[in-house]
């Protein structure tokens, strides 16, 4: 893997949310999809993100154990200091 392909992978990671939300400009979307065609790692990453989103849609606050809820809240409160 060359340095330029690694940079392209990093760029894809940075753009994945916009891609999934359909907010990438057409030219960026085309670059994104062109990269996906040749990069199995990024295709796997995109699929993992899609699966995560699907699972999160099923998760409710009531489904969390109180300890898990508190841990998540702690992590989110302290994310900038970590």
DRENDOTOR-748893 format. One record per atom (N, C-alpha, C, O): atom name; x, y, z. Coordinates in nm, 3 decimals. Example, Ala and Ser with C-alpha at 12.3 -4.5 7.8 and 13.67 -1.06 7.14 Angstrom:
<pts>
+-------+---------+---------+---------+
| atomo |       x |       y |       z |
+-------+---------+---------+---------+
|     N |   1.319 |  -0.569 |   0.780 |
|    CA |   1.230 |  -0.450 |   0.780 |
|     C |   1.320 |  -0.330 |   0.780 |
|     O |   1.424 |  -0.332 |   0.846 |
|     N |   1.285 |  -0.225 |   0.708 |
|    CA |   1.367 |  -0.106 |   0.714 |
|     C |   1.290 |   0.003 |   0.787 |
|     O |   1.341 |   0.114 |   0.804 |
+-------+---------+---------+---------+
</pts>
This chain:
<pts>
+-------+---------+---------+---------+
| atomo |       x |       y |       z |
+-------+---------+---------+---------+
|     N |   0.085 |  -0.117 |   0.000 |
|    CA |   0.000 |   0.000 |   0.000 |
|     C |   0.090 |   0.123 |   0.000 |
|     O |   0.182 |   0.132 |   0.081 |
|     N |   0.064 |   0.218 |  -0.089 |
|    CA |   0.146 |   0.337 |  -0.097 |
|     C |   0.094 |   0.445 |  -0.005 |
|     O |  -0.018 |   0.438 |   0.045 |
|     N |   0.179 |   0.545 |   0.017 |
|    CA |   0.139 |   0.655 |   0.104 |
|     C |   0.016 |   0.726 |   0.050 |
|     O |  -0.070 |   0.769 |   0.127 |
|     N |   0.008 |   0.739 |  -0.083 |
|    CA |  -0.108 |   0.809 |  -0.140 |
|     C |  -0.237 |   0.730 |  -0.119 |
|     O |  -0.343 |   0.790 |  -0.098 |
|     N |  -0.231 |   0.596 |  -0.126 |
|    CA |  -0.353 |   0.519 |  -0.102 |
|     C |  -0.392 |   0.524 |   0.044 |
|     O |  -0.511 |   0.522 |   0.076 |
|     N |  -0.294 |   0.530 |   0.134 |
|    CA |  -0.324 |   0.544 |   0.276 |
|     C |  -0.394 |   0.676 |   0.303 |
|     O |  -0.490 |   0.681 |   0.381 |
|     N |  -0.348 |   0.782 |   0.240 |
|    CA |  -0.411 |   0.912 |   0.256 |
|     C |  -0.554 |   0.907 |   0.204 |
|     O |  -0.645 |   0.963 |   0.265 |
|     N |  -0.574 |   0.840 |   0.093 |
|    CA |  -0.708 |   0.828 |   0.038 |
|     C |  -0.799 |   0.752 |   0.135 |
|     O |  -0.917 |   0.785 |   0.149 |
|     N |  -0.745 |   0.650 |   0.199 |
|    CA |  -0.824 |   0.575 |   0.297 |
|     C |  -0.861 |   0.664 |   0.415 |
|     O |  -0.975 |   0.662 |   0.462 |
|     N |  -0.766 |   0.742 |   0.463 |
|    CA |  -0.793 |   0.834 |   0.574 |
|     C |  -0.899 |   0.936 |   0.535 |
|     O |  -0.986 |   0.971 |   0.614 |
|     N |  -0.890 |   0.984 |   0.413 |
|    CA |  -0.989 |   1.081 |   0.365 |
|     C |  -1.128 |   1.017 |   0.360 |
|     O |  -1.227 |   1.080 |   0.397 |
|     N |  -1.135 |   0.893 |   0.315 |
|    CA |  -1.262 |   0.823 |   0.312 |
|     C |  -1.322 |   0.813 |   0.452 |
|     O |  -1.441 |   0.838 |   0.471 |
|     N |  -1.241 |   0.779 |   0.549 |
|    CA |  -1.288 |   0.768 |   0.688 |
|     C |  -1.346 |   0.902 |   0.733 |
|     O |  -1.448 |   0.905 |   0.802 |
|     N |  -1.280 |   1.011 |   0.695 |
|    CA |  -1.327 |   1.144 |   0.735 |
|     C |  -1.458 |   1.183 |   0.666 |
|     O |  -1.533 |   1.265 |   0.718 |
|     N |  -1.485 |   1.125 |   0.549 |
|    CA |  -1.604 |   1.162 |   0.471 |
|     C |  -1.720 |   1.064 |   0.484 |
|     O |  -1.827 |   1.088 |   0.429 |
|     N |  -1.701 |   0.954 |   0.555 |
|    CA |  -1.800 |   0.847 |   0.556 |
|     C |  -1.936 |   0.894 |   0.608 |
|     O |  -2.039 |   0.852 |   0.555 |
|     N |  -1.939 |   0.978 |   0.708 |
|    CA |  -2.067 |   1.024 |   0.762 |
|     C |  -2.143 |   1.104 |   0.658 |
|     O |  -2.263 |   1.083 |   0.638 |
|     N |  -2.074 |   1.196 |   0.591 |
|    CA |  -2.140 |   1.275 |   0.486 |
|     C |  -2.189 |   1.184 |   0.374 |
|     O |  -2.297 |   1.206 |   0.318 |
|     N |  -2.110 |   1.083 |   0.340 |
|    CA |  -2.150 |   0.989 |   0.235 |
|     C |  -2.278 |   0.917 |   0.274 |
|     O |  -2.373 |   0.910 |   0.196 |
|     N |  -2.281 |   0.864 |   0.395 |
|    CA |  -2.398 |   0.789 |   0.440 |
|     C |  -2.521 |   0.878 |   0.456 |
|     O |  -2.634 |   0.831 |   0.439 |
|     N |  -2.500 |   1.004 |   0.487 |
|    CA |  -2.613 |   1.098 |   0.501 |
|     C |  -2.654 |   1.159 |   0.368 |
|     O |  -2.753 |   1.232 |   0.361 |
|     N |  -2.580 |   1.129 |   0.261 |
|    CA |  -2.613 |   1.180 |   0.129 |
|     C |  -2.583 |   1.327 |   0.110 |
|     O |  -2.645 |   1.393 |   0.028 |
|     N |  -2.487 |   1.380 |   0.186 |
|    CA |  -2.457 |   1.523 |   0.178 |
|     C |  -2.325 |   1.554 |   0.108 |
|     O |  -2.286 |   1.670 |   0.099 |
|     N |  -2.256 |   1.453 |   0.057 |
|    CA |  -2.133 |   1.479 |  -0.017 |
|     C |  -2.167 |   1.540 |  -0.152 |
|     O |  -2.259 |   1.494 |  -0.218 |
|     N |  -2.095 |   1.643 |  -0.194 |
|    CA |  -2.112 |   1.696 |  -0.330 |
|     C |  -2.085 |   1.585 |  -0.433 |
|     O |  -2.011 |   1.491 |  -0.405 |
|     N |  -2.144 |   1.597 |  -0.549 |
|    CA |  -2.136 |   1.492 |  -0.651 |
|     C |  -1.993 |   1.452 |  -0.684 |
|     O |  -1.964 |   1.333 |  -0.697 |
|     N |  -1.903 |   1.548 |  -0.698 |
|    CA |  -1.764 |   1.517 |  -0.733 |
|     C |  -1.696 |   1.438 |  -0.621 |
|     O |  -1.622 |   1.344 |  -0.648 |
|     N |  -1.721 |   1.477 |  -0.496 |
|    CA |  -1.662 |   1.405 |  -0.383 |
|     C |  -1.721 |   1.265 |  -0.371 |
|     O |  -1.650 |   1.169 |  -0.341 |
|     N |  -1.851 |   1.255 |  -0.396 |
|    CA |  -1.917 |   1.124 |  -0.390 |
|     C |  -1.856 |   1.031 |  -0.495 |
|     O |  -1.832 |   0.913 |  -0.467 |
|     N |  -1.831 |   1.083 |  -0.614 |
|    CA |  -1.771 |   1.002 |  -0.721 |
|     C |  -1.631 |   0.956 |  -0.680 |
|     O |  -1.597 |   0.840 |  -0.703 |
|     N |  -1.550 |   1.045 |  -0.621 |
|    CA |  -1.416 |   1.008 |  -0.574 |
|     C |  -1.425 |   0.901 |  -0.466 |
|     O |  -1.348 |   0.805 |  -0.464 |
|     N |  -1.520 |   0.918 |  -0.376 |
|    CA |  -1.542 |   0.824 |  -0.266 |
|     C |  -1.574 |   0.686 |  -0.322 |
|     O |  -1.512 |   0.587 |  -0.284 |
|     N |  -1.670 |   0.680 |  -0.414 |
|    CA |  -1.712 |   0.552 |  -0.471 |
|     C |  -1.604 |   0.490 |  -0.558 |
|     O |  -1.592 |   0.368 |  -0.564 |
|     N |  -1.525 |   0.573 |  -0.625 |
|    CA |  -1.414 |   0.521 |  -0.705 |
|     C |  -1.310 |   0.456 |  -0.614 |
|     O |  -1.255 |   0.350 |  -0.646 |
|     N |  -1.284 |   0.518 |  -0.501 |
|    CA |  -1.191 |   0.459 |  -0.406 |
|     C |  -1.244 |   0.326 |  -0.353 |
|     O |  -1.168 |   0.229 |  -0.340 |
|     N |  -1.373 |   0.320 |  -0.324 |
|    CA |  -1.433 |   0.196 |  -0.273 |
|     C |  -1.416 |   0.080 |  -0.370 |
|     O |  -1.396 |  -0.034 |  -0.328 |
|     N |  -1.423 |   0.110 |  -0.500 |
|    CA |  -1.411 |   0.005 |  -0.601 |
|     C |  -1.277 |  -0.068 |  -0.590 |
|     O |  -1.270 |  -0.188 |  -0.617 |
|     N |  -1.172 |   0.003 |  -0.551 |
|    CA |  -1.040 |  -0.059 |  -0.548 |
|     C |  -0.986 |  -0.088 |  -0.409 |
|     O |  -0.871 |  -0.129 |  -0.395 |
|     N |  -1.067 |  -0.066 |  -0.305 |
|    CA |  -1.014 |  -0.082 |  -0.169 |
|     C |  -1.108 |  -0.168 |  -0.085 |
|     O |  -1.211 |  -0.120 |  -0.037 |
|     N |  -1.073 |  -0.293 |  -0.068 |
|    CA |  -1.158 |  -0.384 |   0.009 |
|     C |  -1.165 |  -0.344 |   0.156 |
|     O |  -1.267 |  -0.365 |   0.222 |
|     N |  -1.057 |  -0.287 |   0.209 |
|    CA |  -1.057 |  -0.243 |   0.348 |
|     C |  -1.160 |  -0.132 |   0.372 |
|     O |  -1.231 |  -0.134 |   0.473 |
|     N |  -1.167 |  -0.038 |   0.282 |
|    CA |  -1.264 |   0.071 |   0.297 |
|     C |  -1.407 |   0.022 |   0.272 |
|     O |  -1.501 |   0.071 |   0.334 |
|     N |  -1.423 |  -0.075 |   0.182 |
|    CA |  -1.557 |  -0.133 |   0.163 |
|     C |  -1.602 |  -0.201 |   0.292 |
|     O |  -1.718 |  -0.189 |   0.332 |
|     N |  -1.511 |  -0.273 |   0.357 |
|    CA |  -1.544 |  -0.338 |   0.484 |
|     C |  -1.576 |  -0.234 |   0.591 |
|     O |  -1.670 |  -0.252 |   0.668 |
|     N |  -1.499 |  -0.126 |   0.596 |
|    CA |  -1.523 |  -0.019 |   0.693 |
|     C |  -1.661 |   0.042 |   0.671 |
|     O |  -1.736 |   0.064 |   0.767 |
|     N |  -1.696 |   0.070 |   0.546 |
|    CA |  -1.826 |   0.128 |   0.515 |
|     C |  -1.938 |   0.033 |   0.558 |
|     O |  -2.038 |   0.077 |   0.614 |
|     N |  -1.922 |  -0.095 |   0.533 |
|    CA |  -2.024 |  -0.192 |   0.574 |
|     C |  -2.034 |  -0.199 |   0.726 |
|     O |  -2.145 |  -0.211 |   0.779 |
|     N |  -1.923 |  -0.192 |   0.795 |
|    CA |  -1.926 |  -0.190 |   0.942 |
|     C |  -2.002 |  -0.067 |   0.993 |
|     O |  -2.079 |  -0.077 |   1.088 |
|     N |  -1.981 |   0.046 |   0.929 |
|    CA |  -2.053 |   0.168 |   0.969 |
|     C |  -2.203 |   0.150 |   0.944 |
|     O |  -2.285 |   0.189 |   1.028 |
|     N |  -2.238 |   0.093 |   0.832 |
|    CA |  -2.381 |   0.070 |   0.802 |
|     C |  -2.443 |  -0.025 |   0.905 |
|     O |  -2.555 |  -0.002 |   0.951 |
|     N |  -2.372 |  -0.131 |   0.940 |
|    CA |  -2.423 |  -0.225 |   1.040 |
|     C |  -2.436 |  -0.159 |   1.177 |
|     O |  -2.533 |  -0.183 |   1.249 |
|     N |  -2.340 |  -0.076 |   1.211 |
|    CA |  -2.347 |  -0.004 |   1.339 |
|     C |  -2.470 |   0.086 |   1.343 |
|     O |  -2.540 |   0.089 |   1.444 |
|     N |  -2.496 |   0.156 |   1.237 |
|    CA |  -2.612 |   0.245 |   1.230 |
|     C |  -2.741 |   0.164 |   1.242 |
|     O |  -2.833 |   0.203 |   1.314 |
|     N |  -2.747 |   0.051 |   1.171 |
|    CA |  -2.867 |  -0.034 |   1.180 |
|     C |  -2.890 |  -0.082 |   1.323 |
|     O |  -3.002 |  -0.080 |   1.372 |
|     N |  -2.783 |  -0.123 |   1.389 |
|    CA |  -2.795 |  -0.172 |   1.527 |
|     C |  -2.834 |  -0.060 |   1.622 |
|     O |  -2.913 |  -0.081 |   1.714 |
|     N |  -2.778 |   0.057 |   1.602 |
|    CA |  -2.810 |   0.169 |   1.690 |
|     C |  -2.956 |   0.211 |   1.678 |
|     O |  -3.015 |   0.260 |   1.774 |
|     N |  -3.014 |   0.193 |   1.561 |
|    CA |  -3.156 |   0.225 |   1.544 |
|     C |  -3.245 |   0.133 |   1.628 |
|     O |  -3.357 |   0.169 |   1.662 |
|     N |  -3.194 |   0.015 |   1.661 |
|    CA |  -3.270 |  -0.081 |   1.741 |
|     C |  -3.251 |  -0.060 |   1.891 |
|     O |  -3.331 |  -0.109 |   1.971 |
|     N |  -3.148 |   0.011 |   1.927 |
|    CA |  -3.114 |   0.028 |   2.068 |
|     C |  -3.201 |   0.137 |   2.132 |
|     O |  -3.214 |   0.248 |   2.079 |
|     N |  -3.258 |   0.103 |   2.244 |
|    CA |  -3.336 |   0.201 |   2.320 |
|     C |  -3.270 |   0.222 |   2.455 |
|     O |  -3.192 |   0.138 |   2.501 |
|     N |  -3.301 |   0.331 |   2.517 |
|    CA |  -3.246 |   0.359 |   2.650 |
|     C |  -3.285 |   0.250 |   2.749 |
|     O |  -3.206 |   0.211 |   2.835 |
|     N |  -3.407 |   0.200 |   2.737 |
|    CA |  -3.454 |   0.094 |   2.827 |
|     C |  -3.377 |  -0.036 |   2.810 |
|     O |  -3.372 |  -0.118 |   2.902 |
|     N |  -3.318 |  -0.057 |   2.693 |
|    CA |  -3.245 |  -0.181 |   2.666 |
|     C |  -3.108 |  -0.183 |   2.733 |
|     O |  -3.046 |  -0.288 |   2.745 |
|     N |  -3.061 |  -0.067 |   2.776 |
|    CA |  -2.928 |  -0.059 |   2.840 |
|     C |  -2.936 |  -0.091 |   2.988 |
|     O |  -3.026 |  -0.048 |   3.059 |
|     N |  -2.839 |  -0.167 |   3.033 |
|    CA |  -2.825 |  -0.189 |   3.177 |
|     C |  -2.786 |  -0.055 |   3.239 |
|     O |  -2.714 |   0.022 |   3.176 |
|     N |  -2.830 |  -0.026 |   3.359 |
|    CA |  -2.795 |   0.102 |   3.422 |
|     C |  -2.645 |   0.128 |   3.425 |
|     O |  -2.602 |   0.242 |   3.408 |
|     N |  -2.564 |   0.024 |   3.447 |
|    CA |  -2.419 |   0.041 |   3.450 |
|     C |  -2.366 |   0.082 |   3.313 |
|     O |  -2.277 |   0.166 |   3.303 |
|     N |  -2.420 |   0.022 |   3.208 |
|    CA |  -2.377 |   0.056 |   3.072 |
|     C |  -2.415 |   0.199 |   3.038 |
|     O |  -2.337 |   0.271 |   2.977 |
|     N |  -2.535 |   0.239 |   3.078 |
|    CA |  -2.579 |   0.377 |   3.052 |
|     C |  -2.486 |   0.476 |   3.122 |
|     O |  -2.446 |   0.575 |   3.062 |
|     N |  -2.453 |   0.450 |   3.247 |
|    CA |  -2.364 |   0.540 |   3.321 |
|     C |  -2.225 |   0.545 |   3.259 |
|     O |  -2.163 |   0.651 |   3.252 |
|     N |  -2.176 |   0.431 |   3.214 |
|    CA |  -2.044 |   0.427 |   3.151 |
|     C |  -2.044 |   0.507 |   3.021 |
|     O |  -1.950 |   0.583 |   2.996 |
|     N |  -2.145 |   0.490 |   2.940 |
|    CA |  -2.155 |   0.568 |   2.815 |
|     C |  -2.161 |   0.717 |   2.844 |
|     O |  -2.093 |   0.796 |   2.779 |
|     N |  -2.241 |   0.755 |   2.941 |
|    CA |  -2.250 |   0.897 |   2.976 |
|     C |  -2.116 |   0.950 |   3.024 |
|     O |  -2.077 |   1.062 |   2.990 |
|     N |  -2.045 |   0.870 |   3.104 |
|    CA |  -1.913 |   0.912 |   3.152 |
|     C |  -1.816 |   0.931 |   3.036 |
|     O |  -1.743 |   1.031 |   3.031 |
|     N |  -1.815 |   0.838 |   2.943 |
|    CA |  -1.725 |   0.847 |   2.828 |
|     C |  -1.758 |   0.970 |   2.744 |
|     O |  -1.667 |   1.043 |   2.704 |
|     N |  -1.885 |   0.994 |   2.716 |
|    CA |  -1.923 |   1.109 |   2.636 |
|     C |  -1.892 |   1.241 |   2.706 |
|     O |  -1.852 |   1.337 |   2.642 |
|     N |  -1.909 |   1.245 |   2.836 |
|    CA |  -1.878 |   1.367 |   2.910 |
|     C |  -1.729 |   1.399 |   2.906 |
|     O |  -1.690 |   1.516 |   2.905 |
|     N |  -1.647 |   1.296 |   2.903 |
|    CA |  -1.502 |   1.314 |   2.911 |
|     C |  -1.428 |   1.295 |   2.779 |
|     O |  -1.306 |   1.283 |   2.779 |
|     N |  -1.500 |   1.291 |   2.667 |
|    CA |  -1.434 |   1.258 |   2.540 |
|     C |  -1.325 |   1.355 |   2.502 |
|     O |  -1.228 |   1.314 |   2.437 |
|     N |  -1.335 |   1.482 |   2.536 |
|    CA |  -1.231 |   1.578 |   2.499 |
|     C |  -1.105 |   1.565 |   2.583 |
|     O |  -0.998 |   1.606 |   2.540 |
|     N |  -1.117 |   1.508 |   2.700 |
|    CA |  -1.001 |   1.496 |   2.788 |
|     C |  -0.929 |   1.363 |   2.769 |
|     O |  -0.819 |   1.344 |   2.821 |
|     N |  -0.991 |   1.271 |   2.696 |
|    CA |  -0.931 |   1.138 |   2.678 |
|     C |  -0.820 |   1.141 |   2.575 |
|     O |  -0.759 |   1.038 |   2.547 |
+-------+---------+---------+---------+
</pts>
